[in-house]
């Protein structure tokens, strides 16, 4: 996929739906590449389709790896509040023919895969604060 085509697709999406920052789309593309590589590594080097759940987990892992404690702040800045938002971005990109889709792929695949607070904020809180929150 050519970078210019992808950027034009994102511009087209943003014109009709401004909920998510363009950087969220670019990061999602990186997260897809990251997740596809991880899937291939676990499949004797053979590429394969990844599920919505796998993509959400790859998205989380890459965000924490790249952005550390700033991941939660960036997600908020980009308009992302839950994993279903990742699915919305994916389906926007499918509509623009930037991503492929299998007949079995649905928005439900992205529902409540994990909580953004637990994924992007809690791991970076001081240990005592995490322990107090677990007691509640």
QUILIN-V35779 format. One line per field, one symbol per residue. ss: DSSP state (a for helix, b for strand, c for the rest). psi: psi as a letter, one per 30 degrees, with the letter a starting at -180 (. if undefined). burial: I if it has 24 or more other C-alpha atoms within 12 Angstrom, else O. Layout:
ss=???
psi=???
burial=???
This chain:
ss=ccaaaaaaaaaaaaaacccccaaaaaaaaaaaaaaaaaaaaccccccccccaaaaaaaaaaaaaaaaaaaaaaaaaacccccaaaaaaaaaaaaacccccccccccaaaacccccaaaaacaaaccaaaaaaaaac
psi=kkeeeeeeeeeeeeefjgekkefeeeeeeeeeeeeeeeeeeghhfkllkkleeeeeeeeeeeeeeefbffeeeeeeefgkflffeeeeeefeeeeggfllklffklfffgkhelkeeeefeefglkeeeeeeeee.
burial=OOOOOIOOIIOOIOOOOOOIIIIIIIIIIOIIIIIIOIOOOOOOOOOOIIIIIIIIIIIIIIIIOOOOOOIIOIIOOIIIIIIIIIIIIIIIIIOOOIIOOOOOOOIOIIOOIIOIOOIIIIIOOOOOOOOOOOOO
